[in-house]
């Protein structure tokens, strides 16, 4: 059964420099989009509610709110338990955020703090951040998003790609774990075969081709070239590059014609 971790100081959810204050529960705003990030366990909620009735709310576990907006970003289960226990006030800490995208990323970070994100949650994060970018006309880089979510930049690039190209069935398969992100990415981005005498791609080549394509499309073309040079001699490397999509080959050829 899930247990709340013992904090080092009050307000630990938001950081040691933040301090809790009491707020009326009716003033805490639940944002439906952000609330969907959390998977609330009825068992955990009921246990916390029982503890609140017996001992009162643990003030070392305050809710985290978006300052001046009162939107809850962390503590949805504790809030639900407090309501169930009949509380009228609850301890909260308030954090400032640059924009909605940063607030959403903080919410996902809280999940990363407790455990690894599931494939479904990573897809959800990418979709939410892309939606935020569309609203604002800008967005966080894949590297930044990957760092905040605790995954590789390649994973973010692959996720963005399958959301654009994969079928709803394949996306759902990634979400429920029956297919991996990489598996679906390679299925919708098959390396182009050129030359009847070239052998089919091995398992390692499939993985490397995906990485090279992602690096090239992300503007890291020199890094893509160095990756191929690390694994292949010149003749093998030329054959490997020849099996990549035409767009990727063009990007890599541009790099190879420029002195380094």
C-alpha positions in Angstrom: 0.0 0.0 0.0 1.4 3.4 -1.0 2.7 5.5 1.9 3.6 9.2 2.0 7.3 9.6 2.3 8.7 11.3 5.4 9.8 14.8 4.6 12.9 16.6 5.9 11.1 19.9 6.3 7.7 21.4 6.0 6.8 22.3 2.5 9.2 19.6 1.0 6.9 19.0 -1.9 7.7 22.4 -3.4 11.3 22.7 -2.0 12.8 23.8 1.2 12.5 27.5 0.5 8.7 27.3 0.4 6.5 27.4 3.4 3.0 26.1 4.0 -0.1 28.2 4.8 -3.7 27.3 5.5 -6.2 27.7 2.7 -9.9 27.0 2.5 -10.4 23.7 0.6 -13.2 25.4 -1.5 -10.7 27.9 -2.8 -8.4 25.2 -4.3 -9.0 24.9 -8.0 -8.8 21.6 -9.8 -7.7 21.9 -13.5 -9.3 19.0 -15.4 -6.4 18.7 -17.8 -3.8 18.7 -15.1 -5.9 16.4 -12.9 -5.8 13.7 -15.6 -2.0 13.4 -15.2 -2.6 11.7 -11.8 -3.8 8.2 -11.3 -5.6 8.3 -8.0 -5.8 5.1 -6.0 -9.1 4.7 -4.1 -7.2 2.5 -1.6 -4.6 5.2 -0.9 -7.2 8.0 -0.7 -9.3 6.0 1.8 -6.2 5.2 3.9 -5.2 8.9 4.0 -8.7 9.9 4.9 -8.8 7.5 7.8 -5.5 8.9 9.1 -6.8 12.4 8.8 -9.8 11.6 10.9 -7.6 9.9 13.5 -4.6 12.2 13.6 -5.4 15.3 11.6 -3.8 16.4 8.3 -0.1 15.9 8.1 1.1 19.5 7.6 4.5 18.2 6.3 2.6 17.1 3.2 1.0 20.3 1.9 -0.6 20.6 -1.5 1.4 22.5 -4.1 -0.6 25.3 -5.9 0.2 27.6 -8.8 0.7 30.9 -7.1 -2.0 33.5 -7.7 -4.1 31.0 -9.6 -4.8 28.5 -6.8 -4.6 25.6 -9.3 -3.4 22.4 -7.6 -0.4 20.8 -9.2 0.6 18.2 -6.6 -1.5 16.5 -3.9 -4.8 15.6 -5.7 -5.1 12.4 -3.6 -4.5 14.3 -0.4 -7.0 16.9 -1.4 -9.7 14.3 -2.1 -8.9 12.5 1.2 -9.2 15.8 3.1 -12.6 16.5 1.5 -13.7 12.9 2.4 -12.6 13.5 6.0 -14.7 16.7 6.2 -11.8 19.2 6.5 -12.6 22.8 5.6 -8.9 24.0 5.5 -5.8 22.4 4.2 -2.0 23.4 4.2 -0.7 24.5 0.9 2.5 25.9 -0.6 2.5 28.2 -3.6 5.0 28.2 -6.5 5.5 30.7 -9.3 5.7 29.4 -12.9 6.6 31.2 -16.1 3.6 29.8 -17.9 1.2 26.9 -18.1 3.7 24.7 -19.8 6.1 25.0 -16.9 3.3 24.3 -14.4 2.4 21.2 -16.3 6.0 20.0 -16.5 6.3 20.5 -12.7 3.3 18.2 -12.3 5.0 15.5 -14.4 8.2 16.0 -12.5 6.4 15.2 -9.3 5.4 11.9 -10.8 9.1 11.3 -11.9 10.2 12.0 -8.3 8.0 9.1 -7.1 8.5 6.6 -9.9 9.3 6.3 -13.6 6.7 7.6 -16.0 4.7 5.0 -18.0 4.7 5.1 -21.8 1.1 6.4 -21.6 2.2 9.3 -19.4 5.1 10.2 -21.6 2.8 10.3 -24.6 0.4 12.4 -22.5 3.2 14.8 -21.5 4.3 15.3 -25.1 0.7 15.9 -26.3 0.1 18.4 -23.5 3.3 20.3 -24.1 2.7 20.4 -27.9 -0.8 21.7 -27.1 0.7 24.4 -25.0 3.2 25.3 -27.7 0.3 25.5 -30.2 -1.5 27.9 -27.9 1.6 30.1 -27.5 3.3 29.6 -30.8 6.4 28.3 -29.2 7.6 25.4 -27.0 10.3 23.7 -25.1 13.0 21.8 -26.9 13.0 18.0 -26.9 16.2 18.0 -24.8 14.6 20.2 -22.2 11.4 18.2 -22.1 13.4 14.9 -21.9 15.4 16.2 -19.0 12.3 17.3 -17.1 10.6 13.9 -17.7 13.6 11.8 -16.9 13.9 10.1 -20.4 16.2 10.4 -23.4 15.8 13.1 -26.1 15.6 10.3 -28.6 12.5 8.9 -26.8 10.8 12.4 -27.0 11.6 12.6 -30.8 10.3 9.1 -31.3 7.1 9.9 -29.4 6.5 13.1 -31.3 7.0 11.1 -34.6 4.6 8.3 -33.8 1.9 10.8 -32.7 2.2 12.3 -36.2 2.5 9.1 -38.2 1.3 6.0 -36.3 -2.3 4.7 -36.3 -4.5 5.1 -33.3 -4.2 1.4 -32.7 -0.4 1.5 -32.6 -0.4 4.6 -30.3 -2.8 2.8 -28.0 -0.5 -0.3 -28.1 2.4 1.9 -26.9 0.2 3.3 -24.1 -0.8 -0.1 -22.8 2.7 -1.6 -23.1 2.0 -4.2 -25.8 4.4 -2.4 -28.2 7.4 -0.2 -27.4 7.8 3.4 -28.6 10.9 2.3 -30.6 9.1 -0.6 -32.2 6.3 1.6 -33.5 8.7 4.4 -34.5 10.6 1.9 -36.7 7.4 0.6 -38.2 6.3 4.0 -39.4 9.8 5.1 -40.4 11.2 2.0 -42.2 14.8 2.5 -43.4 14.8 2.7 -47.2 16.5 -0.2 -49.0 18.6 0.7 -52.0 20.6 -1.8 -54.0 19.6 -5.5 -54.6 23.0 -6.7 -53.2 22.6 -5.0 -49.8 21.6 -7.3 -46.9 18.5 -6.5 -44.8 19.0 -4.5 -41.7 20.1 -6.4 -38.6 18.5 -5.7 -35.2 21.5 -3.5 -34.3 21.2 -1.6 -37.6 17.5 -1.0 -37.0 18.3 0.7 -33.6 21.2 2.7 -35.1 19.2 3.8 -38.1 16.5 5.2 -35.7 19.1 7.0 -33.7 20.8 8.5 -36.8 17.5 9.6 -38.3 16.5 11.3 -35.0 19.9 13.1 -34.7 19.8 14.2 -38.3 16.3 15.6 -38.1 17.1 17.3 -34.8 19.9 19.2 -36.4 22.7 17.1 -34.8 23.9 15.9 -38.2 27.6 15.9 -37.3 26.8 13.7 -34.3 24.9 11.4 -36.6 27.9 11.0 -38.8 30.2 10.3 -35.9 27.8 7.6 -34.7 28.0 5.8 -38.0 31.8 6.2 -38.1 32.0 4.6 -34.6 30.2 1.4 -35.7 31.2 1.0 -39.3 34.2 1.0 -41.6 33.8 3.3 -44.6 32.4 0.7 -47.0 30.0 -0.6 -44.4 29.0 3.0 -43.4 28.2 3.9 -47.0 26.0 0.9 -47.4 24.3 1.7 -44.1 23.6 5.3 -45.0 22.4 4.2 -48.4 19.5 2.3 -46.7 18.4 5.4 -44.8 15.5 7.6 -46.0 16.4 10.0 -48.8 15.8 13.0 -46.6 18.2 11.7 -44.0 20.9 10.8 -46.6 20.7 14.3 -48.0 21.2 15.8 -44.5 24.2 13.6 -43.8 25.7 14.2 -47.2 25.6 18.0 -46.6 27.7 17.5 -43.4 30.2 15.2 -45.2 30.9 17.9 -47.8 31.8 20.5 -45.2 35.3 20.6 -43.6 35.3 20.0 -39.8 
